[in-house]
Amino acid sequence: MTRRPALVLLAVFALGCGDERSTLAGPPPIPDAELPALYAALTDGDTAAEEAAVSRIAAAEDARFVPVLLELLRAGQMGIGGRAGYNQRLVALERLTGKALGGDWFRWAEWYAETDLAPPPGFASWKGSLFARIDPRFEALLQDERPARIRVEEIDWAGVRFDGVPALEQPAHVAADADVWLDANEPVVGIAAGGEARAYPLRILDWHEVVNDTLGGVPLAVASCPLSGSVIAYDARSGGEVLRFASSGLLLRSNKLMLDRGTETLWSQLDGRPVLGPLAADGAVLAQLPAVVTSFGAWQRRHPETTVLSLETGHDRPYLAAMPYGSYYESTQKMFPAPERRRELPSKERVFALRTGGIAKAWPLRKLAERRVVNDAAGETNVVLVAHEGQLRVEARIREGGSVAYEAGGAVRAYRRGEQEFALGDDDSTLRDAGGGVWRIEEEALRGPDGAALERVPGTLAYWFAWQAFHPETLVDAPAAEEAEPEPLVF
């Protein structure tokens, strides 16, 4: 931004104010012609110019500047924006909104997400220039000219630079029987594709969050977001191209935004949809593949031929249980803002959720694990949910000292059941239908008598707050109950 003398900017803003407040209808919005100078004054380091700009915004009562002031509030707290005018920004923000939330950016962000406010023209590029103080790469990602399917003002910084969490590129893998370092109770993500099976240990995924891999000839993007408690496998093909993903260092509603390296489009990890960048205009979506969070022992029993992601990743990381997110997993609190309209379940209760026929539905994982086999429906789609392996519990020491214990997920497989009703079979590999017919539980489908097959429906394990932040209309298999709002977790 071009630096202008404070006195010149003061004159510009004074001319803009005039005697507008004398009208009964209130002052008009700030003209677009003033915006470049106003944006510059707010961030160019000239305290007098910034104070004049904030005074201009407050006098104009222009609610479009609520997200601008919120960005300045957050920038001051992160150390990338001046703190000299911090209190003035708060006063202006509370005057524009009628809210008295003080310096609690977490509450401000969640409040804003529930509004229909929109920023003035030029906001995305201005935000990009502000975030460039963290990493210059952010400026190219946040631009007004880039197609967007989200509100750019809801994008947060995750606390790492672009690519600061390094993705794995076609990593080495080994035969399961050769990988003696992996305990049978180790939580892994199990994926089967193209006639092959592979296990991805969570202790590796937590350090890398994105794995660009190939399994059975299928290009995969195994995408993890520890903040949302979700690990999802996607077919990495879109528009005839194989996409390679990285961690952008940015979040949307406490869910990671992945970036495809080819077009530098930002994608939602939880939905597999492009949200900001060239592909956001095309309506593309990644096909979700079936995956389960299970123990290595249970996965290996089902797939003796499975391979396992190797510890030799090419990166120097302490691949130990509960690192680096053990404290967060154990906590009941969120680390970043995400609006919560729904209170049927605790914020960080793990749910198994799916979308089918335009309907989203979630089930508490603990309830599924207790019932083991559940015949239900998501809208007009009848499904059977198989969760007989139970939940995974991790107990480990952490580097901060002490120990943590938390539920790491559990295997749930969902299938379209038509008019069939199922119960657990004679062993953990089979179900029985109402007529006594035996069906084998496989990754791609339920296999029944006379060659019958019922298709697998890919689902997602995630924290309840994360799922309902993106699917506020979701159906949920839980009684309505009010819950006290947790305070944010600060590390």
N, C-alpha and C positions, 0 to 999 in steps of 0.2 A: 504494500500500500504506500502511496506517496505521502510523505510527511509534510504537514502544513503548519505554519505558525499558529499558535493558540489564538492570538488576537484575530486573525483572519477567520478562523472557524467560529469564534464567538460572534463575530459580525454576521456570518452566514446564518447561524442558528437564531440570532436575535431577529433578523429580517423575517425568518420563517415563522417566528412566534407572532409578531405583530400584535393585533388586538383580537385574535381569534376567540379568546375565552369570553368575549362579550356576547357571543351568539348564544341563543337559547338552546340550540341543538348541540352545543359543545364544540370543541375545536375540531377542525377537519384533520384527517390523517396527514402525516408528513409526506410531502410530494416526493415522487420517485427521483426527481432531479437532485434532491438533497442527499440521497442514500449513500453514494460513494464517499462523500466527505464525512458523513456521519459514521459509516463503518470504519473509515480510516482513523477518525478521532478516538474511537473506542479502543483501539488496539495499538496506536503508534507510539505509546509511551509518554505522551505529553499530558501530564496530569490536569492542567487547566483546560485543555481541549476536551479531555474525556469528561470532566465535570460539566462542561458546557453542553456536551452531547447528551449526557444523561438527563440534564435539566430540560433540554429540548424535548426528549422523549416523554418525560413526566408531564410537562406542560401540555403536550399534544394529546395526552391520554390515548396514545396509539397502541392498542393491544397486540398489534403485530410484533411489537418489540419484546413481548414476554419471553419468547425463546432466545432472543439475543441477550437479554439480561441474565437468563439462566445459564447460557454459555459463559458469560463473563463471571458469574458466580462460581461456576465449576473451574474455570481457568485460573481464578485467583487461588482456589484451594489446591490446585495441582501445581501451582508455581509457574504457569506459562502466561499468566495475565497479571497486570499490576494490581497491588492490593491497596494502593493509595485511595482509590474511590470505592472501596469494598462496601462500606456502610451506605453510601449514597445509592449504589446499585440495589441494595436490599430494600431501601426505602421506596425507590421508584418501582421495584417489582411488586411490593406489597400494595402500593397505591394503584397500580394498573390492574391487579387481580382481586383485590379485596381479601387476600389470604395473608395470614400472619404465621408463616412457617420459618421465619428467621433464616439462619444460614444452613438449614438442613436440606442440602441439595438432593439427597435421596428421596425425601418426601415431595420436594418440588417436582422432581422428574416423574414420579409416579402420578402425582396430581395432573401434570401436563399431559401425560399419555391418555388421560381420560377426557381431555377437552377436544374441541374441534378447531382450536386456534391454528393459525398458519403464519409463518414468518414473512417479512417483506422480501421483494425481489433481491437477488444477490446473496441471500443468506447462505446457501450451500458453499459457494466459493469463498465467502468470508470465513465460514467455519473451517474450510479446508486450509486457509492461510493461518488460522489460529492453531489447528492441529499440526501444521508443518513445524511448529516449534518443538513438537515431540519427535516427529520423524518427517522429513521432507516428502516421503512417498505418500503420506496422507493427503497432501494438497492435490495431487492428481486424481485421487479417488473421490474426493468431495468437491464436485463442481456442478454449477447450475445446469450446464449443458448435458450432463449425463442423465439418461432416462432413469426415473425412480418409480418404484412401486411401494415405497415406504415413506414415512416422514423422516427426512434427513436429520431433523432436530432431535430425534430419539436415538440416534447413533451415539454410543458411548465409547470412550477409550478403555481398553481392557487392562491397561497397566503394562503392556509390552509393546515394543516397536513392531513395525511390519516384519513378518517372517521371524519374529522373536521366539516363537514356538516353532521349531523347524519340522516341516513335514517329512515323512519318510518316502523315498522314491524307489519303488520296486525293491523293497528290502529283502535281505536274505531270510530264508526259512529252512527249517530242518525237520527231519522225521521225528514224530512224537517220541518214539522209543529211544531216540538218541538225546533228547533234551531233558537230561536228568535234573536240571536246575528247577524245573517246574513242578511244584507240589500238586497232588491230586485235588486239593481244595482251592487251588488258585483260581480267582475269577478271570474268565476269558470271554471274549466275544467269538462265538462260533458261527462260521459262514460256510455254506455249501453252494457251489456254482459249477456248471459245466462238468459234473461228475467228480469234482474234487472237493475236499474239505480242508479248512484251515482255522487255527485258533490264534487269536490276537490277545495276548495277556494285557489286562487293564493297567498293570504297572508300567508297561511300555507306552500304551496309548495315552496315559495321563501326561507324559512328557512331550508327546508329539502331536496328538490330537487329530492329525490327518495322515492317512496312509494311502498313497497312490500305488495300487498293486494290480496284479492280474491273477485270476484264479479260474482254472478250467477254460482259459481263453476269453474270460469275461473281464474287461477292465473295471476295476473297483475303485471307489473312493470310500474308505472307511473313515467316517467323520465322528469325532468325539467332542463333546462339550462338557467338561467336568462341572461347570457352573450350572448347567441345566440338568445334569445327571443323565445325559443321553449319549448313546453310541448308535450310529445308524450306518448301514451299508447301502451305498448307491451304485447303480450302474453308471459309470463315468461318461457314457456316450450321450451326446446331445447334438442334434442337428448334423449328424453324420461325422462329428469330430469326437475324439477322445480328449476329455478335459483333464488337466492336471491342477490339483487344488493346493492352496497354501493357507496358512492362518494370516488374516489381515491385521490382527491386533485391534480390531474393532468389534463392538457388540451391538446387538439390538435386543432390548428387553432381556438382558442377562443371557443371551444366547449368541454364540460365536458367529461372526460373519466370515465365511470362507471366501477365498478369491481364486478364480481360475486364472492361471498365469497367461493364457493366450489372449483373452480380451480384457483382463483386469476388471471383470464384473464381480460384484460382491453377491454372495449367495447365502441364504438362510440355512444353517446347519440342520435345524429342526424340521424344516419344510422341504428342503431340496429345491428351492425356487430362487431364481435370480432377482435381486431386489434393487440394485443400483449399478448402472453401467450398461454397455451396449446390449447385452442379452436380456436385460430387464424389459426391453420393448418388444421382445419376441414371444413372450408368454411361455418360455421353455420351462420344463420341470424334469428333474432327474427321477428315474424309476427307482423306487425303493426295493431292496432285495431282502428276503427273509434272513434274520440273524437272531441269535439268542445270547443273552448274558448268562453264563452257566459256569460250573466248575470244570476245570480241565479234565478231571477224572470222569465226570459224566459225559463230556464231549468225546473223550477218547473211547469210552465204552461203546458209544453209538457209531463212532467213526475211527476204527483202529488204524486206518490208513492216513489219518489226518497229518498235516504238517503244522508246524508252529513257527510263529515269528521268532527269529533269532535274536538273542541278546546283542549280537554283533551288528549294531545299527549304523556304525560309523560316527556315533556321537558319544561324548563322554557325559553320561548321566547316571545318577545313583538309582538304578532300576530296582527299588525296594518297595514292598507293600506299603500303602498309605502315603507314599510320597509322589507329588508334593501337596496333595489336597486332603490329606487325612483329617486335619482339623476342620476343614470346611464340610467334609462329608459327615462328620460326627455332629456338627452344629445343626440347630434347627433354624438358623438364620440365613438370609441371602447375603450375597456380597455386593450385588449391583441391583439397580432398580428394575422392577418388572411389575406392571399393574396387575392387581389381583381383584377382579370383580367377584370371584367365586370363593366361598368360604366353607364348602362342604367337607373339605379335607385340610389337614395341616399343610402349610406351604411346601415343605420338603418331603411330604409323603411320596413314595415312588408309586407311579401308576403305569399300567400297560394301556396304551391308547392306540387307536387306529382310525383311519378315515376310509369310508367306503360309501359309494352312492351319494356323495355330497354330505354325508353325516359323519361327525366326529364323536367318538365315545371313549371314555376312560374307565378303568377298573382299578381299585387299589390292589397293588401287588400282594400285600399280606393276605387279603381276602381270597384272592385266586389261589395262593399257595395253601391256604387252609382247606379250600374246597376241592382243589386238585383238578377237577374237570367241571367246566361250567358251560351249559347250553344257554345261549343268550342271543340277542340281536342288536345290530347297530342300524337303526332305521329299518329298512326293509330287507336287510341282509342278515340271515340267520348264521350265527357263527358258533363254533365250539372252541373253547379256550382250554388248553392243556398246560397245567402248571404243577405237575406232580413231583418235580425235582426240589421244590422248596426254595427258600431264600438263601442268599449267600451272605455270610457274616465274616467281616475282616477284623482281626484284632492284631495290632502291631505297635511297635515303638516308633516314635517320630523324632526327627532331628531337633525339634525345639525342646525335647525332653518330655518324659512321660509317655503315655500310651493312648491310643484311640481305639474305639470299637464302633463299627457302623455296618448297616446293611448295604451291600454292594449291588443288589439287584437279584435277579432270578430268572430262570428260563420260562418263557411263556410262548407257546406256539398256537396260532389261531388259524382255523380252517373254515371255509364255507361249508355248512352242514346241510343245506337244503331243508328238508322236512325230517331229517334224521335226529334222533336223540341218542346221546352217548354217555357211557359210564366207563370208569377205569377197567382195563382188562385184567388178565391173569398176571401180567408183569408190567414193568414200566415202559415197555416198547409197544403196547397194544391198547386199543379201546374196544369196547363191545357196544354194538347198537342195540336197539330195543328188542330186536328179534334174535339176539345172541350172536350175530355175525361178528367176526374178528376183523379189526382194522389195524394195520401197522402204522405207527407214528413215524413219518419220515420228514425230511426237511422241506421237500417240494410239495408234498401232498399226503393226505391220509389214503392208504391203499387198502381196499376192501375186497370182499368176495367177488369172484367172477371178473376180476380186473377193474372193478369200480375205483374211482379216484375222486377225492374232494380237495380242491385247490387250497394251497396255503395263502393266507392273507398277511402281508408284512405289517408288523406293528412296531411300536416305539415304547421303550422304557424311558421315563423322564420324571423329574420332579413335578408335582402337581402345579406349582406356581408357573413353571415354564410352559407346560402344555396349555393351560387355560389362558396364559398371556397371549398366545397365538391363536387359540381357539376358544374364545370366551363363550361361544354358544354350545360348547361341547356337552353332550350328555354324560352323566357320571353315575356309576353304580355305587352310590353311597347316600346315606341319610343326610338331609340338610342340617347343618349345625354351625352356629357362629363360632368364630375363633379369634382370639386376640391377635392383632397384627404384630408380628415379630419385629424387633429392631434390627437394622442392618449390621452385618458382621464386619468389623474393621480389623485388618491385620496390620 
